[in-house]
Amino acid sequence: MQIRSKFSSLYLWPLLAWLMLFVPLSSSHSKESISDPIRVQLAWMHQSQFAGFYVAQVRKHFENEGLHVTLIEGGPNINPITELQEGRADVAVSWLANAWSLSADQKHVTNIAQIFSGSSLAVICRISAGVFTPKDITGKKIGVWGLGDELVVNEMLNRLEIPQTSVELIRQAPNGQDLIDGKVACATTMAYNEYWQILEKGIPSTDLIVISPELFGIPHIEDGLYVMTDRLSSSVFRTQMVKLVKGLRTGWKEARIAPTLAVEIIQRKATVLNKEHQKHMLESVLGIIPVNPNEFGLFDLGRYQSEVNRLLSPDKVNPTPERIWTYDIWNELKKEDKNTTPLTQATKFYVSSTTGMLAFKILVYFGVFTYALSGVLEAIHRGYDLWGRLILAFLSGVGGGTLRDLLIGGDRLPFYYVKDLTYPLGILLVVLITSSIVAAHQDAHMSDLFKKTKKYADILGFTSLAITGAAISISSNLPWFWAPICAALTCAGGGMLRDIVVNQEPSTFKGVIYEEVAVVGALFLVGGLMVANHFEYTALPVYLSLILSIILIICLRLAIYKYHWRYPKFLGGSGLDSDSH
């Protein structure tokens, strides 16, 4: 008995302790499952605005993904974000402004997918109420829902220079009824819903003035999927959300293919709905749903930044909420589709934003004008007149960028120097100033000081154009391998065109290491941007990648000059030292 007691004390207690640790862990893992119910709180009552949800549910697209989805009807006194925060829903369909204003400590919400890519919000006023132009809103009552639309109205008043105190915002009844009854002079409406209902109630279109906030540069990000931010830490929940978006994407695709069937499905949810009205609504809604399935769910950071500028204005709502958006679900969806790219949407957006900065434009100007200078000097060396100098300067300065933009097409046309006269005027000034200096001091361009200055200016100009070419290719959504090609083309294409005009073999084809530096710098940039993918909420890693790439290219060019690096003879190098551009 004594031996048995010792055995028990020696082994039983550690066993019990191990079980106490293991059981909670195993039970915590069993709490979540892909098949757990998902409650989706809709932003409004059952209608065609949510057609894709109903089609996905009835056609079992959610079920085929292993999900059990419940759609919860909204209404005039139901805020979807509040329902989400209070635990009565797992997913909420809401506007960004509404989510932004209600996201707070311990109750942060995050947009995981954007359904509407455009905006349908409008302010409709009745001419019979004395509103003939937007300025006539002064002194009138405006009906709002209080879901963020009031913020848009206030911003529109600011743009119209109408004091907010001069109008009265009141909570309006559903379906534009207050505007129909004449209780308000204006009301916020959705182009796909209330507008049609107002017409159906007998209000003639000739009595209405429709004011779109978008015309005043006021973006409005509407229906998106929002979840509690802390739930995204669960891999099971993230998987559920990926499957939810995937099923929803199929639902909207089928609603577009068979709109009549979609309306019939909607009417099963709410038999009192008018069929013709729902058809009109669905037709309007499909206009702001991405046609390309690969774009469904994509949160547009460009529109977001524009709306943030409004939301962060003084005396507006709270500062930027924590993780109000994420591409985590979008990225996982792309992996399931086997449609991933090396650079994330956030990284591409930050690169694109950088190309629009003043500092970046100055960098490009410097590169173009430096290369134009080399063209002028080549023309002077060959004894060309003013027109010949201008042609060679233009080819050298913008020839590479022209070839690059012809390759990219799309938004890069018409050419940047056509849209921005700074380029041709700057090149003209370079030609006139250089020609004047050479005319006054004929040997000025042959002096050691001038040659040294030109050498270092050429290095900086080369770096500017190489980085420009790589960044523009990335911001234009070209595959990553076009970045080094566009970098080399931008910094060397103009020189090659100039050499063709003067009937000269490009020196960079004869052993000089030149475009190769641009290729190395662009590849380094792409690698840095891949690291930046992991920091979707800040552009600093993108800026750092650009700066380090610039430093690398400058260092390589300096090393080539100092150590006279060239191709070896068996690869075409002549062993002779010569400048490249």
N, C-alpha and C positions, 0 to 999 in steps of 0.2 A: 504493500500500500504506500509506503514511503517513497519507493522508487517511482511509482505511478504519479504521485503528487509532484515530485520533482520534474518528471517529464512534462506534466501538464503546465507547470509554471514556466518551464524553459521554452516550450514550443507553442503552447496554446495562445498565450498573450500576443506574441509577434504575429501569429496567424490572424487573430481577431483584429489587430491594428491594421494589418494589410487589407483585410476585408473592408474595414471602415473607410480606408482611403480609396479602394478600388470601386466599391459600390456607388458612391456619389459621382465618381468620374464616369463610370459606364452609364449611370442613369442620366447624367447631363448630356451625354452624346446621343442618348436615345430620345431626348426631348424634341429634337428637330428632325424632320423628314421632308423629302421632296413632296410627298403626298399630303403634307399638312395643309389645311384649308387656307386660301388666300382671299381676304375680303377687300374688294376694290370699291372705294367710295367715289361715286361719280360726282361731277361738279354741279349737275343739275338734274332735273327730272328726266325720265326715259324719253329719248328722242333721237333723231338721226345724227346728232352731234357725236353719239357714241356707237354708231353703227358697227364699226369694226369689232367692238367688244361683244356685241350681241351675236354677230356672225361667228366669231371665234368660239363663243360658248355653245351656240346651237349646232354648229358644224363640228364640234368636238375637237377643235384645234388645241384648246387648253388641255383637254383630257388626254389627247395623243401625246402631249408633252409630260404627262404624269401629274398634272395639276388638278386641284379641285378649287375652282374659282367661283366666288359669289359676288355678284354685282349689286351694290347697294345704291338705291335711288337717292338723289340729292333733292334739294328744294330751296325755297327762298330764305328759310331760317336755318339752313344747314351749311356750315363752312367745312369743306372737305379736309382742310389742314387741321382744324380743331378736332374733327373726328379722328384723324390719324394720330394726333398728339395725345388724345385721351384714350387711345387703345381700342377704339371701336372699329378701326380699319387697319389693314396692313399696307395698303397702297391708296393714295389719293390722286385724283385727277384735278389739277388746279392750275391757276395762273402763277407766273413767277412773282409778280408784285404781292399777291396774297401770301404766298409761301415766305417771301422775304420779310414781310411785316410781322408775321406770326412766329417765325423761327427765332427762338430765344434759348438762353442757358438751359441745359438739360432737356430741351425740346427742339433740337436742331433737326431740320428736314433737308432732304437732298433730292434734286432732280436726277433720275437715273435714265430717263429717255424722254425725248420731246416728240409729241404726236403731231401738233400743228406746226408747220414750218413758217406760216405767215400769220397775219392778224386780220380779224373780222370785226374788231371793235370799232364802233362809230357813235357819234353823237347826232341824233336826229332831232330837229326842231320843226315846229309848225309855223309856217308863214302867217297863218291866221292868228297866231299868238304874238305877232309883232317881230318875229325873227326873220329878217330878209338876208342878212349877212352874219358871219360869225361874230362880228363886233356887237351885234344887237342882243347878244346874250346878257349883257349888262342889265342887272335889276330883275332877272328872271329866275324862276325855279327850275332846277335840273334834277331829274330823278336818277339815282345811282343804286347799284346793288350792294355796295360796300365790300366788294371782293377784290379791291385793288383798282377798280375802274375809277373811283373817286380821285386817286392819285394822278391818273392820266388826265382827267378833266381839269384838275388844278394846274397841271403843267401846261395844258393847252391854253388855259386862261392867262398864265404867265407869258406865253409866247404871243398872245393877242394883246398883252399889256392891259388886261382887265383885272382890277383888284378882286381877289378872292372873296373879300367881304361884301362885294357888290352883288353877289349871286347867293342863292340858297340851295345847298345840296340836301335833298331829302331821300330817304329810303323808299324806293319805288315798288309798286306791285308787279307781279310777274307779267310776262307777255306784252309789255309796253302799254298796259291798261291805263296807267295814269296819264300817259301822253294822249291816248285815244279819248279819255274822258275830259281832257283839258285841265287836269289838276296841275300839270307841269307844262312849261313851254318847250322844254328839251328833255331828252332822256338818253342814257347810254343804251345801246342796242348791239346785237350781233347781226351782221349782215345776213347770216344764214338762218336767223330765227325771227326775232322781234320785227325786223323790217317787213318781212312777208306777212306776219300776223297783223301788223298795222294796216297794210294794204287790204288784207282780207276782211278787216272790220269796216271797210268802206271809206277810209281816209284816202283821198286821191294823192297820187304821187306829186301833183302840182302844188299841193299844200305842204310838201316836205322839203327841207333842206338837209342834206346829209353831209356831215363834217367828219372827215377821217383824220384822226390824230397823226397817222403816218405822213400825211401831207405837210405837217408842221415839224417833221423830223422827230416824232415821238414814237419809238418802237414799242410794241406791246407783245410780250411773249405769253402766249395763251396755253392751251391744254398740254400739260406735261405730266409724267408719272413721278410722284414724290413718295419717298419712304422716310422713316425715322433714320437719321444718320447712324446711330449706334448699331442698328440691325445689320448694316453692311459689313460689320466685322465678322459675321457668320458666313462661312463658305456655303452652307446649305441654303441660306436665304438668298445669297447672291445667285446661286444656281437657279433657284425658283424665279428670280427676277429675269434672268436671261431667257428662261423658257416662257415666261409671261410675255415678254416683248416679242419673242419669236412667234408665239401663237397669235398675238395681237396683229403683228405685221401681216400674217396670212389672212386674218379676218378682214383687214382693211383692203387687202389685195382683191379678195373675193367680192367685197362690197362694191369695189370699182367695176369689176367684171360684170356683176349681176345686181345693179342697183334696185331693180324692182323686187327681186327676192329679198334683198336686205331690208327694204321698207316693210315687206310682209312680216319679216322676223321681228322688226321693231314693234309693229302693231300687235303682235302676240304679247309683248311686254306691257303695252298700254293700248287697249282696244279703243279708247276714246280719241286717239290721235287722228287728225285729218290726213288722209293718204296723200293728197296732192301737196299739202304743206310739207309733209315729210320728204317728198320727192324733191321739192325745191331746196329744202334744207340740206339734204344729202348731196345734191349737185353742188351747192355752194361749199360745203365742208370738204368735199373731195378736191376742190381747187386749192386748198391749203394743206393737203396731205401729200407728202412726196410721192411722185409717180414712180420713181426708181426705188425698188425695194431695198437696195443697198444703202439708201439715205434715210430710211425710216428709223426714227428714234434718235437721230443725230441732233445734239444740242448745239445750236449755232452760237459760238462764242463772240462772233462779231456783233450780232444783235444783242447779245447779253451785255457786252461792254457798253453799247449805246444806252441800253436801259439802265445799267448801273450808274451811268453819269447822271441820270435823272433821279434815281433812287437815293443817291448819295448827296444830292444837292442840300444846301442848308435848310433846316426846318422841315425836312421830309422824314423818312422813317429811319429805323435803327441802322447802324453801320453794317458792313458786309457780314452776313451770317456765316458761320463756319461750314465749309463744304456744302454750299447751296447747290452745287452741281458736281457731277463726276462722270468720267468716261469709263469707269470700271466695267459697268454692265455692257456698254457699247463695245468695248474692246473684247470682252468675253464672247459676245454675240458674233463678232467678226471671226474669232477663232473657230467657233462652231461652224460658221459658213465657209471656213477655209479661205478667207478673204482678208487676211491680215497684211499690214504694211509695216516696214521697219520703223516708221515714224508715226506717232499717235496724232490724233486730231489736235490735241492741245499744243503739242510741239510745233506742228505745221502752222497753227494759228499764231503762235508767238514769233515764228520766223517771218510770216507774212506781215505781222504788225511792225516788225523791225524794219522791213523794207519801205514802210511808209513814214518812218521817222525822219525828222529834219537832219539829224546827224548822219543817217544813212545816205540821204540825198546829197549832202555835202561831200561824202566819201565818193559817191558816183561822179559828181561834178569834177572833183579833183582828178579822178582817174581818166575821165574823158578828155579834159583839157590838157593833161600831161601828155597823153598820147597824141592829141592834136598838135602839140608842140613838136613832137618827133616827126610828124608828117610835114610840118612847115620847114623844119631844118633839112629834111631830105629833099624837099622841093627847091630850097635855096641852093643846096649843094649841087643840084642838077641844073641850076640856072633857069628854073621855071618862073613865069611871071606871076602876078598876084592871083589870077584865076587858077592857075595850076597849083599854087600854094594852098589855096582854099580847098580845092578838090582833094589833095593829098591829106590835108589836115582833117577834113570831114571823114574821109575813108578810115584814117588811122583812129580817130576819136570814137566814132559810132558804128564803124563797119562790123566789128565783132558783135556788138549788141543787136545790130540789125539781123545778122545771121541767126543769132540765138532766138530772137523774137519770131522770126519766120518759122523756126523749128517748133516753137511753143504754140504760136497762134493764139486764138481765143482773146482773152482780155489784154494780151500784149499788143494787139493791133487796134487802132493805128499805132505806129511806132512812138516810143516815149519822147523822142525829140520833135515829133510833130505836135504832140499834146503840150509839151513844155518848151517854150521858145528860149528858155535859158540856155539850152544846149547849142542851137545854131548861132545865137548871138554871142555866146561865150567863145565858141570856136572862131567866129569872125574877129573878135577882139584879140584872141591869141595870134591870129595871122597878122593883123594890123600892127600890134605892138612889137611882135618879133621882127617883122619886116622893117619897122621904123628903127629899131635898135641896130639891126644889121646894116641898114642904109647909113646910119650915123657912124657906126663903128664896124667897118666891114670885116674885121677879124675877131669880133667879139665872140662869135659862136665857135671860134677855134681855140679860145683861151682855156687853160687848165681849170680855172675856176668855173667857167661855164660848163665844161665837160663833166666836172665832178658834181656840180649842181644838178645837171640833167640826169646823171647816172642815178643819184639817190631819188630824184623825183620820179624817174622811170620805175624804180623799185616800188615806191609807194603807189604810183598809178597802177602798176601791174597788180599789186596786192588788192587795191580797191576794186578793180574790175573782176579779178578772179573770184573774190568773195561775193561780189554782186551777182555774177553769173550763177554761182552755186545757190545762193539764197533765193534768187528769182525762180530757178527751176523747182526748188522745194516748195515755195509758196504757190507755184502754179500747178501743184499736185502731180508733177512728173514722177515716175519711179526713181528711187534713190540713185541708181547708177547714172542718171542723166546729170546729176550735180557736177561730177568731175568733168563731164563732156562740155556742159554749158560754161563751166569755169574756164576751161582751156579755150573754148570758142570765143568767149567774151574778151579775153585779154590778148588773144593772138589772131583772131579772125580779121580785125581791121588791118593789121600789119601785112597779112597775107594778101588781102585785097589790094593794098597799096603796091605791094611787090608785083602783083599781076599787071597793074596799070603801067608801071615803069619798066615792065619786061625784065624782071629780076627774080632769080631763084630765092625763095625764102631761106634766110640763113638758119632758121630754126629747124630746117629739114636736113641740115648738113652737120650734125653732131653737137649743136648748141643745146644745152639743157634749159628749156624755157617753159613751154606749155606743161611739161612734166611736173614742174613745181606747183602749178595751178591744180593739177590732178591730185597731187599728194595733199595739198591744203584742203581741197574739197572733200577728199576721203576722210581726212582728220575731222572736218566739220561734221560730216554725216555720223561718224563714230561718237563725237561729243553730243550730238542731238539724240542719239540712241540712249545715251546715259540720261539726258534731260527728260526722256519719256517717263522716268520714274518720279518726276516732280511736276505733276500736272497743274498745280495751283500757283506756280511762280514761273516767271520768264527768266529769272536770273541764270539758271544753267544754260539757257539758250544764248544769252548775252555773253556768258563766259566762254562758251564754245566758239562763238564768232570772234571774240577777242584773241583767244589762244590760237585760232586758225590764222588770224592776221599776223600774229607774232611769228608763228611757224614759217609762213610764206616769206616774210621779211628776212628772217634768219637764214633760210635756204638760199634766197637770192644773194644775200651778202656773202655767204660762204662760197657760192659759185663764182662771184666776182673775185674774192680774195684768193681762193685756192685754184682758180681756173679749171673747175670741174667741167669735163666734156664726156661725150660718149667715147668708149674705147674704139680703136680702129676697126675691130672685127664687127662692130655694130654701126659703122658708118662715120665714126669720129675721125676728123682729119688731123687732130693734134694741134691745130692752129687756134690761137686765141682771138676771138672777135666778139664785139658786142652784138647783142641779139636783136635789138629793136631799132 
